[in-house]
Amino acid sequence: MHIGNLKNDERTEIAAVVDLYLDKAKALAKEAGPQANAFSSLDELLASEVDAVYVTTPNTLHVEPVLKCLENNVNVFCEKPMATSLRDAERIKEARAKSKGIYNLGMNMRYGYVFKRVKALDRLGRGDALYGQRKAQSWRAPATRRGRQTLK
């Protein structure tokens, strides 16, 4: 999904893909285009001197790659949530303050029709117990770390 969106954006060039499993990284890099390299670690990617990193790891694994990118003054776009604890969010905020890299948190779904509609219903007083839940298909997190939240 992310590769397709980035490939269709004329402002971007996908330089590399990282996955712990190099064969998966290679397959995704092939999909990204002939210019894309494949790496099995973030350190390898950062050594290749990229301009920005798009973090799409599972929610519970966002913090460390974001911190490493910011420590290396690399721009980073991270899918939501920022972190799964307030302390980890504070760590990102502190790292961002020390970094020359730009940190951007992906909140793209807030503009989707269904989310606008839910917010409108809530404003009308018709949403006392509105819940949103996203189920990832490729991993499972403990119940305390899943994305179920009351929408306000």
ROGUKOL-248479 format. One record per residue: residue in three letters; x, y, z of N, C-alpha, C in turn. Coordinates in steps of 0.001 Angstrom, whole numbers, m for minus. Example, Ala and Ser with C-alpha at 12.3 -4.5 7.8 and 13.67 -1.06 7.14 Angstrom:
BEGIN
+-----+---------+---------+---------+---------+---------+---------+---------+---------+---------+
!  aa !     n_u !     n_v !     n_w !    ca_u !    ca_v !    ca_w !     c_u !     c_v !     c_w !
+-----+---------+---------+---------+---------+---------+---------+---------+---------+---------+
! ALA !   13190 !   m5690 !    7800 !   12300 !   m4500 !    7800 !   13200 !   m3300 !    7800 !
! SER !   12850 !   m2250 !    7080 !   13670 !   m1060 !    7140 !   12900 !      30 !    7870 !
+-----+---------+---------+---------+---------+---------+---------+---------+---------+---------+
This chain:
BEGIN
+-----+---------+---------+---------+---------+---------+---------+---------+---------+---------+
!  aa !     n_u !     n_v !     n_w !    ca_u !    ca_v !    ca_w !     c_u !     c_v !     c_w !
+-----+---------+---------+---------+---------+---------+---------+---------+---------+---------+
! MET !     819 !   m1187 !       0 !       0 !       0 !       0 !     868 !    1257 !       0 !
! HIS !    1823 !    1349 !     918 !    2653 !    2547 !    1018 !    3533 !    2712 !    m221 !
! ILE !    4091 !    1616 !    m698 !    4948 !    1682 !   m1890 !    4153 !    2241 !   m3064 !
! GLY !    2940 !    1741 !   m3255 !    2105 !    2223 !   m4356 !    1822 !    3711 !   m4249 !
! ASN !    1495 !    4173 !   m3062 !    1229 !    5604 !   m2865 !    2465 !    6440 !   m3137 !
! LEU !    3612 !    5992 !   m2650 !    4843 !    6747 !   m2850 !    5280 !    6737 !   m4317 !
! LYS !    5115 !    5601 !   m4980 !    5482 !    5516 !   m6399 !    4649 !    6474 !   m7245 !
! ASN !    3411 !    6687 !   m6853 !    2513 !    7550 !   m7622 !    2677 !    9025 !   m7290 !
! ASP !    3552 !    9353 !   m6355 !    3789 !   10747 !   m5978 !    5063 !   11219 !   m6664 !
! GLU !    4919 !   12120 !   m7608 !    6071 !   12576 !   m8394 !    7135 !   13288 !   m7556 !
! ARG !    6802 !   13653 !   m6322 !    7770 !   14324 !   m5453 !    8713 !   13348 !   m4753 !
! THR !    8455 !   12065 !   m4872 !    9259 !   11093 !   m4139 !   10045 !   10174 !   m5063 !
! GLU !   11144 !    9700 !   m4525 !   11926 !    8642 !   m5160 !   12226 !    7627 !   m4063 !
! ILE !   11816 !    6415 !   m4251 !   12051 !    5370 !   m3257 !   13466 !    4854 !   m3446 !
! ALA !   14332 !    5172 !   m2482 !   15741 !    4804 !   m2589 !   16006 !    3397 !   m2070 !
! ALA !   15222 !    2978 !   m1064 !   15498 !    1674 !    m457 !   14324 !    1214 !     382 !
! VAL !   14339 !     m73 !     685 !   13344 !    m711 !    1535 !   14100 !   m1511 !    2589 !
! VAL !   13607 !   m1485 !    3827 !   14230 !   m2247 !    4908 !   13210 !   m3221 !    5479 !
! ASP !   13646 !   m4448 !    5671 !   12860 !   m5460 !    6367 !   13846 !   m6394 !    7047 !
! LEU !   13494 !   m6873 !    8214 !   14375 !   m7805 !    8918 !   14680 !   m9033 !    8070 !
! TYR !   13736 !   m9382 !    7210 !   13904 !  m10514 !    6297 !   14298 !   m9955 !    4935 !
! LEU !   15546 !  m10130 !    4569 !   16078 !   m9523 !    3351 !   15313 !   m9935 !    2100 !
! ASP !   14830 !  m11182 !    2050 !   14062 !  m11601 !     871 !   12786 !  m10778 !     718 !
! LYS !   12156 !  m10428 !    1833 !   10962 !   m9577 !    1765 !   11330 !   m8166 !    1340 !
! ALA !   12449 !   m7659 !    1847 !   12907 !   m6331 !    1447 !   13203 !   m6292 !     m50 !
! LYS !   13819 !   m7352 !    m558 !   14141 !   m7414 !   m1987 !   12878 !   m7430 !   m2841 !
! ALA !   11889 !   m8182 !   m2409 !   10627 !   m8244 !   m3162 !    9942 !   m6879 !   m3189 !
! LEU !    9942 !   m6205 !   m2065 !    9312 !   m4885 !   m1994 !   10121 !   m3851 !   m2770 !
! ALA !   11444 !   m3957 !   m2715 !   12294 !   m3044 !   m3480 !   12055 !   m3226 !   m4978 !
! LYS !   11871 !   m4467 !   m5398 !   11583 !   m4735 !   m6813 !   10282 !   m4055 !   m7222 !
! GLU !    9290 !   m4133 !   m6336 !    8014 !   m3460 !   m6602 !    8182 !   m1945 !   m6650 !
! ALA !    9113 !   m1426 !   m5838 !    9338 !      23 !   m5766 !    9994 !     572 !   m7021 !
! GLY !   10773 !    m261 !   m7697 !   11416 !     187 !   m8923 !   12882 !    m162 !   m8968 !
! PRO !   13489 !     m20 !  m10140 !   14884 !    m459 !  m10328 !   15902 !     329 !   m9505 !
! GLN !   15547 !    1526 !   m9072 !   16460 !    2354 !   m8295 !   16500 !    1966 !   m6819 !
! ALA !   15557 !    1165 !   m6358 !   15424 !     864 !   m4928 !   16344 !    m265 !   m4482 !
! ASN !   17077 !     m15 !   m3430 !   17930 !   m1022 !   m2806 !   17152 !   m1740 !   m1707 !
! ALA !   17674 !   m2866 !   m1275 !   17052 !   m3629 !    m189 !   18064 !   m3819 !     930 !
! PHE !   17628 !   m3561 !    2159 !   18484 !   m3716 !    3323 !   17747 !   m4500 !    4399 !
! SER !   18527 !   m5116 !    5290 !   17913 !   m5853 !    6398 !   18078 !   m5134 !    7738 !
! SER !   18596 !   m3904 !    7700 !   18697 !   m3137 !    8950 !   18582 !   m1641 !    8676 !
! LEU !   18101 !    m942 !    9659 !   17992 !     510 !    9556 !   19381 !    1142 !    9477 !
! ASP !   20354 !     570 !   10159 !   21722 !    1095 !   10095 !   22254 !    1101 !    8663 !
! GLU !   21983 !      22 !    7920 !   22411 !     m35 !    6512 !   21735 !    1072 !    5706 !
! LEU !   20457 !    1265 !    5954 !   19717 !    2306 !    5244 !   20300 !    3677 !    5549 !
! LEU !   20524 !    3966 !    6816 !   21056 !    5274 !    7200 !   22456 !    5493 !    6626 !
! ALA !   23238 !    4444 !    6517 !   24576 !    4546 !    5929 !   24510 !    4910 !    4441 !
! SER !   23380 !    4640 !    3807 !   23230 !    4965 !    2385 !   22862 !    6433 !    2159 !
! GLU !   22774 !    7186 !    3244 !   22549 !    8638 !    3202 !   21237 !    9030 !    2542 !
! VAL !   20154 !    8440 !    3007 !   18832 !    8808 !    2508 !   18407 !   10163 !    3078 !
! ASP !   17466 !   10808 !    2405 !   16955 !   12104 !    2867 !   15857 !   11958 !    3904 !
! ALA !   15085 !   10885 !    3785 !   13942 !   10699 !    4678 !   13637 !    9218 !    4815 !
! VAL !   12992 !    8880 !    5919 !   12590 !    7500 !    6188 !   11105 !    7498 !    6514 !
! TYR !   10395 !    6523 !    5969 !    8962 !    6342 !    6197 !    8830 !    5111 !    7093 !
! VAL !    8435 !    5312 !    8356 !    8343 !    4219 !    9324 !    6934 !    3638 !    9298 !
! THR !    6843 !    2356 !    8916 !    5541 !    1683 !    8828 !    5539 !     378 !    9622 !
! THR !    6346 !     325 !   10660 !    6401 !    m864 !   11508 !    5106 !    m991 !   12307 !
! PRO !    4866 !   m2127 !   12950 !    3709 !   m2228 !   13852 !    3772 !   m1154 !   14942 !
! ASN !    2628 !    m758 !   15443 !    2528 !     342 !   16418 !    3541 !     258 !   17543 !
! THR !    3730 !    m923 !   18098 !    4612 !   m1077 !   19253 !    6087 !    m967 !   18881 !
! LEU !    6382 !    m872 !   17590 !    7777 !    m811 !   17140 !    8119 !     498 !   16426 !
! HIS !    7350 !    1536 !   16625 !    7611 !    2817 !   15963 !    8780 !    3589 !   16581 !
! VAL !    8908 !    3549 !   17888 !    9773 !    4484 !   18602 !   11253 !    4358 !   18239 !
! GLU !   11813 !    3186 !   18307 !   13258 !    3041 !   18102 !   13714 !    3482 !   16708 !
! PRO !   13032 !    3091 !   15627 !   13484 !    3594 !   14315 !   13357 !    5116 !   14203 !
! VAL !   12305 !    5676 !   14770 !   12137 !    7131 !   14724 !   13285 !    7811 !   15464 !
! LEU !   13593 !    7322 !   16660 !   14688 !    7908 !   17438 !   16016 !    7811 !   16689 !
! LYS !   16271 !    6660 !   16090 !   17538 !    6465 !   15368 !   17634 !    7419 !   14179 !
! CYS !   16535 !    7608 !   13463 !   16540 !    8545 !   12335 !   16807 !    9967 !   12814 !
! LEU !   16110 !   10381 !   13864 !   16297 !   11739 !   14373 !   17707 !   11935 !   14920 !
! GLU !   18262 !   10930 !   15576 !   19641 !   11017 !   16072 !   20634 !   11187 !   14933 !
! ASN !   20278 !   10685 !   13758 !   21128 !   10808 !   12571 !   20727 !   11993 !   11689 !
! ASN !   19867 !   12866 !   12220 !   19402 !   14065 !   11511 !   18738 !   13753 !   10180 !
! VAL !   18013 !   12640 !   10149 !   17285 !   12229 !    8954 !   15807 !   12545 !    9160 !
! ASN !   15185 !   13126 !    8151 !   13749 !   13403 !    8210 !   13000 !   12094 !    8323 !
! VAL !   11920 !   12104 !    9108 !   11179 !   10858 !    9314 !    9677 !   11121 !    9314 !
! PHE !    8979 !   10282 !    8574 !    7514 !   10272 !    8572 !    7118 !    8961 !    9219 !
! CYS !    6296 !    9036 !   10254 !    5896 !    7832 !   10975 !    4386 !    7691 !   10949 !
! GLU !    3941 !    6505 !   10624 !    2510 !    6238 !   10713 !    2062 !    6360 !   12169 !
! LYS !     799 !    6698 !   12374 !     273 !    6791 !   13729 !     110 !    5409 !   14334 !
! PRO !     124 !    5273 !   15604 !     322 !    6316 !   16608 !    1799 !    6666 !   16756 !
! MET !    2041 !    7827 !   17315 !    3401 !    8275 !   17556 !    4150 !    7252 !   18406 !
! ALA !    3489 !    6777 !   19441 !    4065 !    5803 !   20374 !    2908 !    5136 !   21104 !
! THR !    3212 !    4107 !   21862 !    2158 !    3434 !   22625 !    2227 !    3767 !   24111 !
! SER !    3094 !    4707 !   24468 !    3138 !    5202 !   25853 !    3500 !    6675 !   25827 !
! LEU !    3071 !    7388 !   26853 !    3384 !    8807 !   26955 !    4895 !    9010 !   27048 !
! ARG !    5575 !    8171 !   27799 !    7036 !    8305 !   27939 !    7738 !    8175 !   26586 !
! ASP !    7326 !    7218 !   25780 !    7949 !    7063 !   24468 !    7642 !    8259 !   23555 !
! ALA !    6446 !    8806 !   23654 !    6114 !   10007 !   22878 !    7002 !   11171 !   23320 !
! GLU !    7252 !   11266 !   24611 !    8146 !   12314 !   25124 !    9575 !   12114 !   24626 !
! ARG !   10008 !   10868 !   24521 !   11345 !   10581 !   23992 !   11473 !   11070 !   22548 !
! ILE !   10434 !   10851 !   21759 !   10447 !   11326 !   20368 !   10475 !   12851 !   20341 !
! LYS !    9673 !   13470 !   21182 !    9638 !   14935 !   21247 !   11016 !   15491 !   21621 !
! GLU !   11666 !   14877 !   22589 !   13003 !   15312 !   23008 !   14022 !   15113 !   21890 !
! ALA !   13964 !   13970 !   21207 !   14897 !   13701 !   20107 !   14690 !   14693 !   18977 !
! ARG !   13442 !   15006 !   18696 !   13130 !   15967 !   17637 !   13713 !   17335 !   17957 !
! ALA !   13660 !   17740 !   19211 !   14176 !   19051 !   19613 !   15687 !   19154 !   19392 !
! LYS !   16391 !   18044 !   19458 !   17852 !   18021 !   19297 !   18286 !   17756 !   17859 !
! SER !   17356 !   17366 !   16998 !   17685 !   16910 !   15652 !   17520 !   18008 !   14606 !
! LYS !   18293 !   17893 !   13536 !   18085 !   18740 !   12365 !   17044 !   18117 !   11442 !
! GLY !   16675 !   16858 !   11725 !   15667 !   16164 !   10926 !   14261 !   16622 !   11282 !
! ILE !   13378 !   16525 !   10329 !   11971 !   16876 !   10523 !   11209 !   15612 !   10900 !
! TYR !   10337 !   15722 !   11891 !    9483 !   14596 !   12292 !    8060 !   14913 !   11873 !
! ASN !    7416 !   13974 !   11200 !    6028 !   14152 !   10791 !    5258 !   12896 !   11157 !
! LEU !    4134 !   13087 !   11816 !    3277 !   11982 !   12232 !    2108 !   11872 !   11270 !
! GLY !    1925 !   10695 !   10679 !     863 !   10478 !    9698 !    m512 !   10409 !   10348 !
! MET !   m1301 !   11408 !   10115 !   m2669 !   11439 !   10632 !   m3648 !   11541 !    9463 !
! ASN !   m3346 !   10837 !    8393 !   m4103 !   10962 !    7152 !   m5550 !   10520 !    7253 !
! MET !   m5876 !    9626 !    8160 !   m7238 !    9100 !    8208 !   m8242 !   10123 !    8739 !
! ARG !   m7785 !   11138 !    9423 !   m8713 !   12128 !    9963 !   m9506 !   12837 !    8870 !
! TYR !   m9017 !   12774 !    7633 !   m9696 !   13439 !    6532 !  m10611 !   12504 !    5749 !
! GLY !  m10651 !   11253 !    6112 !  m11523 !   10298 !    5443 !  m12986 !   10549 !    5788 !
! TYR !  m13854 !   10248 !    4840 !  m15285 !   10518 !    5020 !  m15838 !    9912 !    6312 !
! VAL !  m15573 !    8643 !    6551 !  m16178 !    7983 !    7703 !  m15750 !    8639 !    9013 !
! PHE !  m14513 !    9088 !    9100 !  m14037 !    9715 !   10326 !  m14625 !   11109 !   10499 !
! LYS !  m14786 !   11839 !    9404 !  m15449 !   13145 !    9474 !  m16896 !   12965 !    9928 !
! ARG !  m17547 !   11943 !    9416 !  m18946 !   11678 !    9762 !  m19086 !   11328 !   11240 !
! VAL !  m18211 !   10478 !   11745 !  m18260 !   10106 !   13160 !  m18061 !   11342 !   14028 !
! LYS !  m17122 !   12190 !   13664 !  m16877 !   13407 !   14444 !  m18101 !   14330 !   14406 !
! ALA !  m18743 !   14438 !   13243 !  m19948 !   15265 !   13124 !  m21073 !   14719 !   14005 !
! LEU !  m21244 !   13394 !   14017 !  m22265 !   12792 !   14880 !  m21974 !   13066 !   16350 !
! ASP !  m20718 !   12998 !   16709 !  m20329 !   13271 !   18085 !  m20654 !   14713 !   18463 !
! ARG !  m20397 !   15638 !   17556 !  m20703 !   17055 !   17816 !  m22208 !   17283 !   17976 !
! LEU !  m23011 !   16478 !   17300 !  m24463 !   16603 !   17390 !  m25019 !   15931 !   18645 !
! GLY !  m24135 !   15363 !   19447 !  m24581 !   14692 !   20661 !  m25080 !   13286 !   20414 !
! ARG !  m24744 !   12717 !   19279 !  m25208 !   11369 !   18941 !  m24078 !   10355 !   18995 !
! GLY !  m23015 !   10667 !   19733 !  m21874 !    9772 !   19724 !  m21279 !    9533 !   21095 !
! ASP !  m22121 !    9293 !   22091 !  m21624 !    9115 !   23453 !  m20611 !    7985 !   23586 !
! ALA !  m20780 !    6923 !   22852 !  m19884 !    5768 !   23000 !  m19386 !    5291 !   21645 !
! LEU !  m18829 !    6216 !   20886 !  m18298 !    5844 !   19579 !  m16899 !    5266 !   19747 !
! TYR !  m16673 !    4152 !   19114 !  m15365 !    3517 !   19180 !  m14865 !    3240 !   17781 !
! GLY !  m13571 !    3345 !   17615 !  m12947 !    2962 !   16360 !  m11899 !    1907 !   16649 !
! GLN !  m11861 !     890 !   15840 !  m10859 !    m153 !   16034 !  m10304 !    m550 !   14691 !
! ARG !   m8979 !    m605 !   14610 !   m8294 !   m1012 !   13386 !   m7631 !   m2347 !   13671 !
! LYS !   m7831 !   m3279 !   12786 !   m7229 !   m4593 !   12960 !   m6158 !   m4784 !   11901 !
! ALA !   m4933 !   m4907 !   12341 !   m3833 !   m5173 !   11404 !   m3894 !   m6641 !   11010 !
! GLN !   m3550 !   m6928 !    9784 !   m3652 !   m8291 !    9296 !   m2367 !   m9094 !    9500 !
! SER !   m1236 !   m8413 !    9620 !      17 !   m9149 !    9620 !     635 !   m9340 !   11003 !
! TRP !      31 !   m8814 !   12057 !     605 !   m8970 !   13389 !    m490 !   m8782 !   14424 !
! ARG !    m200 !   m9210 !   15602 !   m1144 !   m9060 !   16714 !    m400 !   m8494 !   17912 !
! ALA !    m990 !   m7531 !   18540 !    m419 !   m6931 !   19745 !   m1296 !   m7306 !   20934 !
! PRO !    m740 !   m7243 !   22151 !   m1570 !   m7488 !   23329 !   m2711 !   m6473 !   23383 !
! ALA !   m3792 !   m6814 !   24023 !   m4972 !   m5942 !   24082 !   m4632 !   m4553 !   24597 !
! THR !   m3679 !   m4443 !   25497 !   m3325 !   m3135 !   26053 !   m2594 !   m2247 !   25061 !
! ARG !   m2196 !   m2788 !   23933 !   m1434 !   m2007 !   22952 !   m2138 !   m1877 !   21603 !
! ARG !   m3372 !   m2315 !   21502 !   m4094 !   m2208 !   20232 !   m4694 !    m829 !   20073 !
! GLY !   m5174 !    m525 !   18881 !   m5639 !     822 !   18567 !   m7099 !    1098 !   18855 !
! ARG !   m7662 !     629 !   19945 !   m9060 !     941 !   20254 !   m9105 !    2177 !   21111 !
! GLN !   m9833 !    3180 !   20632 !   m9885 !    4441 !   21338 !  m11269 !    5027 !   21259 !
! THR !  m11661 !    5797 !   22269 !  m12891 !    6543 !   22213 !  m12642 !    7763 !   21351 !
! LEU !  m13519 !    8029 !   20397 !  m13363 !    9170 !   19510 !  m14040 !   10390 !   20120 !
! LYS !  m13318 !   11463 !   20261 !  m13893 !   12708 !   20809 !  m13489 !   13882 !   19985 !
+-----+---------+---------+---------+---------+---------+---------+---------+---------+---------+
